[in-house]
Amino acid sequence: MENNLSNLIVGLMMAVFGLIGLFLVAGAADDEMYIFGLALTAFAVLFDFGLIKHHYDERDRIRAAAREHGHV
């Protein structure tokens, strides 16, 4: 439970960083800020997808272990 809560908090923080990146892209006056905003947004999206994948992988691992020990 504690791990899920910390992953949720980190995921929400990364979503905020992704939105900040989009605001940077929208208001960019030069190419460097535009690229940085896109990179920040892309990193945040990929990081959140990684957290989601990790969650479902962990859930599947627990279910497989329960099946192996005859609890299901």
DSSP file (Angstrom, degrees, kcal/mol; ACC not computed):
  #  RESIDUE AA STRUCTURE BP1 BP2  ACC     N-H-->O    O-->H-N    N-H-->O    O-->H-N    TCO  KAPPA ALPHA  PHI   PSI    X-CA   Y-CA   Z-CA
    1    1 A M     >        0   0    0      0, 0.0     4,-2.0     0, 0.0     5,-0.2   0.000 360.0 360.0 360.0 -42.2    0.0    0.0    0.0
    2    2 A E  H  >  +     0   0    0      1,-0.2     4,-2.0     2,-0.2     5,-0.2   0.888 360.0  50.0 -64.1 -39.4    2.8    2.4    0.9
    3    3 A N  H  > S+     0   0    0      1,-0.2     4,-2.4     2,-0.2    -1,-0.2   0.891 109.0  52.1 -65.9 -40.2    4.6    1.8   -2.4
    4    4 A N  H  > S+     0   0    0      1,-0.2     4,-2.0     2,-0.2    -2,-0.2   0.894 109.4  49.8 -64.1 -39.4    1.4    2.4   -4.4
    5    5 A L  H  X S+     0   0    0     -4,-2.0     4,-2.3     2,-0.2    -1,-0.2   0.912 111.5  47.5 -66.8 -42.6    0.8    5.7   -2.6
    6    6 A S  H  X S+     0   0    0     -4,-2.0     4,-2.5     1,-0.2     5,-0.2   0.894 111.5  51.1 -67.3 -38.0    4.3    6.9   -3.3
    7    7 A N  H  X S+     0   0    0     -4,-2.4     4,-2.5     2,-0.2    -1,-0.2   0.879 109.7  51.2 -64.3 -36.8    4.1    5.9   -6.9
    8    8 A L  H  X S+     0   0    0     -4,-2.0     4,-2.4     2,-0.2    -2,-0.2   0.924 111.0  47.2 -64.9 -44.6    0.8    7.8   -7.2
    9    9 A I  H  X S+     0   0    0     -4,-2.3     4,-2.2     2,-0.2    -2,-0.2   0.928 114.6  46.1 -63.8 -45.3    2.4   11.0   -5.7
   10   10 A V  H  X S+     0   0    0     -4,-2.5     4,-2.4     1,-0.2    -1,-0.2   0.902 111.9  52.4 -64.6 -40.6    5.4   10.7   -8.0
   11   11 A G  H  X S+     0   0    0     -4,-2.5     4,-1.8     1,-0.2    -2,-0.2   0.897 110.0  47.8 -62.5 -40.8    3.1   10.1  -11.0
   12   12 A L  H  X S+     0   0    0     -4,-2.4     4,-2.0     2,-0.2    -1,-0.2   0.889 110.7  52.0 -67.1 -38.8    1.0   13.1  -10.2
   13   13 A M  H  X S+     0   0    0     -4,-2.2     4,-2.3     1,-0.2    -2,-0.2   0.912 109.5  49.4 -62.1 -42.0    4.2   15.2   -9.8
   14   14 A M  H  X S+     0   0    0     -4,-2.4     4,-2.2     1,-0.2    -1,-0.2   0.855 107.2  54.9 -67.3 -33.9    5.4   14.0  -13.2
   15   15 A A  H  X S+     0   0    0     -4,-1.8     4,-2.0     2,-0.2    -1,-0.2   0.901 107.9  49.7 -64.3 -39.5    2.1   14.9  -14.7
   16   16 A V  H  X S+     0   0    0     -4,-2.0     4,-2.4     2,-0.2    -2,-0.2   0.916 109.7  51.1 -63.9 -42.8    2.5   18.4  -13.4
   17   17 A F  H  X S+     0   0    0     -4,-2.3     4,-2.3     1,-0.2    -2,-0.2   0.882 108.0  53.3 -61.7 -37.2    6.0   18.6  -14.8
   18   18 A G  H  X S+     0   0    0     -4,-2.2     4,-1.8     2,-0.2    -1,-0.2   0.904 109.0  48.1 -63.4 -41.1    4.6   17.5  -18.2
   19   19 A L  H  X S+     0   0    0     -4,-2.0     4,-2.1     2,-0.2    -2,-0.2   0.890 109.3  53.0 -66.4 -38.6    2.0   20.3  -18.1
   20   20 A I  H  X S+     0   0    0     -4,-2.4     4,-2.3     1,-0.2    -2,-0.2   0.911 107.1  53.3 -60.8 -41.2    4.8   22.7  -17.2
   21   21 A G  H  X S+     0   0    0     -4,-2.3     4,-2.2     1,-0.2    -1,-0.2   0.888 107.2  50.7 -60.2 -39.7    6.7   21.5  -20.2
   22   22 A L  H  X S+     0   0    0     -4,-1.8     4,-2.3     2,-0.2    -1,-0.2   0.879 109.3  50.6 -67.0 -36.7    3.7   22.1  -22.4
   23   23 A F  H  X S+     0   0    0     -4,-2.1     4,-1.8     2,-0.2    -2,-0.2   0.882 109.2  51.9 -66.3 -37.1    3.4   25.7  -21.1
   24   24 A L  H  < S+     0   0    0     -4,-2.3     4,-0.3     2,-0.2    -2,-0.2   0.910 110.5  48.3 -64.0 -41.0    7.1   26.2  -21.9
   25   25 A V  H >< S+     0   0    0     -4,-2.2     3,-1.0     1,-0.2    -2,-0.2   0.918 110.5  51.4 -63.7 -43.4    6.5   25.0  -25.4
   26   26 A A  H 3< S+     0   0    0     -4,-2.3    -1,-0.2     1,-0.2    -2,-0.2   0.841 119.2  35.1 -65.5 -33.2    3.5   27.2  -25.9
   27   27 A G  T 3< S+     0   0    0     -4,-1.8    -1,-0.2    -5,-0.1    -2,-0.2   0.233  84.2 138.7-105.9  14.8    5.4   30.3  -24.7
   28   28 A A    <   -     0   0    0     -3,-1.0     3,-0.1    -4,-0.3    -3,-0.1  -0.381  28.8-177.5 -67.9 131.4    8.8   29.5  -26.1
   29   29 A A  S    S+     0   0    0     -2,-0.1     2,-0.3     1,-0.1    -1,-0.2   0.585  71.0  34.3 -99.3 -15.4   10.6   32.5  -27.7
   30   30 A D  S  > S-     0   0    0      1,-0.1     4,-1.6     0, 0.0     3,-0.1  -0.901  84.5-109.8-137.0 166.5   13.6   30.5  -28.8
   31   31 A D  H  > S+     0   0    0     -2,-0.3     4,-2.6     1,-0.2     5,-0.2   0.835 111.3  59.7 -65.9 -34.4   14.4   27.0  -30.0
   32   32 A E  H  > S+     0   0    0      1,-0.2     4,-2.5     2,-0.2    -1,-0.2   0.920 107.4  44.2 -63.4 -44.3   16.2   25.9  -26.9
   33   33 A M  H  > S+     0   0    0      2,-0.2     4,-2.5     1,-0.2    -1,-0.2   0.873 112.5  53.5 -68.4 -36.3   13.2   26.4  -24.6
   34   34 A Y  H  X S+     0   0    0     -4,-1.6     4,-2.2     2,-0.2    -2,-0.2   0.935 112.0  44.0 -61.4 -47.3   10.9   24.8  -27.1
   35   35 A I  H  X S+     0   0    0     -4,-2.6     4,-2.6     2,-0.2    -2,-0.2   0.900 113.1  51.6 -66.3 -41.1   13.1   21.7  -27.2
   36   36 A F  H  X S+     0   0    0     -4,-2.5     4,-2.7    -5,-0.2    -2,-0.2   0.918 110.0  49.4 -62.0 -42.9   13.4   21.6  -23.4
   37   37 A G  H  X S+     0   0    0     -4,-2.5     4,-2.2     2,-0.2    -2,-0.2   0.907 112.4  47.4 -62.5 -42.4    9.6   21.8  -23.0
   38   38 A L  H  X S+     0   0    0     -4,-2.2     4,-2.7     2,-0.2    -2,-0.2   0.913 113.1  48.8 -64.5 -41.7    9.1   19.0  -25.5
   39   39 A A  H  X S+     0   0    0     -4,-2.6     4,-2.7     2,-0.2    -2,-0.2   0.906 111.1  49.9 -64.9 -41.4   11.7   16.9  -23.8
   40   40 A L  H  X S+     0   0    0     -4,-2.7     4,-2.2     2,-0.2    -1,-0.2   0.911 113.2  46.5 -63.2 -42.7   10.3   17.5  -20.3
   41   41 A T  H  X S+     0   0    0     -4,-2.2     4,-2.4     2,-0.2    -2,-0.2   0.924 113.1  48.6 -65.5 -44.7    6.8   16.6  -21.5
   42   42 A A  H  X S+     0   0    0     -4,-2.7     4,-2.6     1,-0.2     5,-0.2   0.915 111.7  49.8 -62.9 -43.0    8.0   13.5  -23.3
   43   43 A F  H  X S+     0   0    0     -4,-2.7     4,-2.6     1,-0.2    -1,-0.2   0.922 110.9  49.5 -61.4 -43.6   10.0   12.4  -20.2
   44   44 A A  H  X S+     0   0    0     -4,-2.2     4,-2.3     2,-0.2    -2,-0.2   0.909 112.3  47.4 -63.1 -42.6    7.0   12.9  -17.9
   45   45 A V  H  X S+     0   0    0     -4,-2.4     4,-2.4     2,-0.2    -2,-0.2   0.939 114.6  45.6 -65.3 -46.7    4.7   10.9  -20.2
   46   46 A L  H  X S+     0   0    0     -4,-2.6     4,-2.1     1,-0.2    -2,-0.2   0.886 112.2  52.1 -65.0 -38.0    7.2    8.0  -20.5
   47   47 A F  H  X S+     0   0    0     -4,-2.6     4,-2.0    -5,-0.2    -1,-0.2   0.925 110.5  47.4 -63.3 -44.5    7.8    8.0  -16.8
   48   48 A D  H  X S+     0   0    0     -4,-2.3     4,-2.2     1,-0.2    -2,-0.2   0.892 110.5  51.6 -66.4 -38.7    4.1    7.8  -16.0
   49   49 A F  H  X S+     0   0    0     -4,-2.4     4,-2.5     1,-0.2    -1,-0.2   0.880 108.6  53.0 -63.0 -36.1    3.7    5.0  -18.5
   50   50 A G  H  X S+     0   0    0     -4,-2.1     4,-2.6     2,-0.2    -2,-0.2   0.893 107.9  50.0 -64.1 -40.3    6.6    3.2  -16.8
   51   51 A L  H  X S+     0   0    0     -4,-2.0     4,-2.1     2,-0.2    -2,-0.2   0.902 111.2  49.0 -63.9 -40.8    4.8    3.6  -13.5
   52   52 A I  H  X S+     0   0    0     -4,-2.2     4,-2.1     2,-0.2    -2,-0.2   0.926 112.1  48.3 -64.6 -44.0    1.6    2.2  -14.9
   53   53 A K  H  X S+     0   0    0     -4,-2.5     4,-2.6     1,-0.2     5,-0.2   0.919 110.5  51.6 -61.6 -43.9    3.5   -0.8  -16.5
   54   54 A H  H  X S+     0   0    0     -4,-2.6     4,-2.4     1,-0.2    -1,-0.2   0.895 107.9  53.1 -59.9 -40.8    5.3   -1.4  -13.2
   55   55 A H  H  X S+     0   0    0     -4,-2.1     4,-2.2     1,-0.2    -1,-0.2   0.942 112.9  42.0 -60.4 -49.1    1.9   -1.5  -11.3
   56   56 A Y  H  X S+     0   0    0     -4,-2.1     4,-2.3     2,-0.2    -2,-0.2   0.849 112.7  53.6 -72.2 -33.0    0.4   -4.1  -13.6
   57   57 A D  H  X S+     0   0    0     -4,-2.6     4,-2.2     2,-0.2    -1,-0.2   0.916 110.6  47.6 -62.8 -42.6    3.6   -6.2  -13.7
   58   58 A E  H  X S+     0   0    0     -4,-2.4     4,-2.2    -5,-0.2    -2,-0.2   0.904 111.2  50.8 -64.9 -41.7    3.6   -6.3   -9.9
   59   59 A R  H  X S+     0   0    0     -4,-2.2     4,-2.2     1,-0.2    -2,-0.2   0.913 111.6  47.6 -62.6 -42.7   -0.1   -7.2   -9.8
   60   60 A D  H  X S+     0   0    0     -4,-2.3     4,-2.4     1,-0.2    -1,-0.2   0.873 109.9  53.2 -66.1 -36.9    0.5  -10.0  -12.3
   61   61 A R  H  X S+     0   0    0     -4,-2.2     4,-2.1     2,-0.2    -2,-0.2   0.904 110.0  47.7 -64.5 -40.9    3.5  -11.3  -10.3
   62   62 A I  H  X S+     0   0    0     -4,-2.2     4,-2.1     2,-0.2    -2,-0.2   0.909 112.5  49.0 -66.4 -42.4    1.4  -11.4   -7.1
   63   63 A R  H  X S+     0   0    0     -4,-2.2     4,-2.3     2,-0.2    -2,-0.2   0.900 111.0  49.9 -64.0 -40.5   -1.4  -13.3   -8.9
   64   64 A A  H  X S+     0   0    0     -4,-2.4     4,-2.3     1,-0.2    -1,-0.2   0.898 110.8  49.6 -65.5 -39.9    1.0  -15.8  -10.4
   65   65 A A  H  X S+     0   0    0     -4,-2.1     4,-1.6     2,-0.2    -1,-0.2   0.886 110.7  50.1 -65.9 -38.0    2.5  -16.4   -7.0
   66   66 A A  H  <>S+     0   0    0     -4,-2.1     5,-2.9     2,-0.2     6,-0.5   0.902 111.4  48.3 -66.9 -40.4   -0.9  -16.9   -5.5
   67   67 A R  H ><5S+     0   0    0     -4,-2.3     3,-1.1     1,-0.2    -2,-0.2   0.897 108.9  54.5 -64.4 -39.6   -1.8  -19.4   -8.2
   68   68 A E  H 3<5S+     0   0    0     -4,-2.3    -1,-0.2     1,-0.3    -2,-0.2   0.841 111.1  44.4 -63.5 -34.7    1.4  -21.2   -7.8
   69   69 A H  T 3<5S-     0   0    0     -4,-1.6    -1,-0.3    -5,-0.1    -2,-0.2   0.366 117.8-111.1 -93.5   5.0    0.8  -21.7   -4.1
   70   70 A G  T < 5S+     0   0    0     -3,-1.1    -3,-0.2    -4,-0.3    -2,-0.1   0.747  78.1 128.2  77.5  25.0   -2.8  -22.7   -4.6
   71   71 A H      <       0   0    0     -5,-2.9    -4,-0.2     1,-0.2    -5,-0.1   0.504 360.0 360.0 -90.3  -4.0   -4.5  -19.7   -3.1
   72   72 A V              0   0    0     -6,-0.5    -1,-0.2    -5,-0.1    -5,-0.1   0.398 360.0 360.0-115.3 360.0   -6.7  -19.0   -6.1
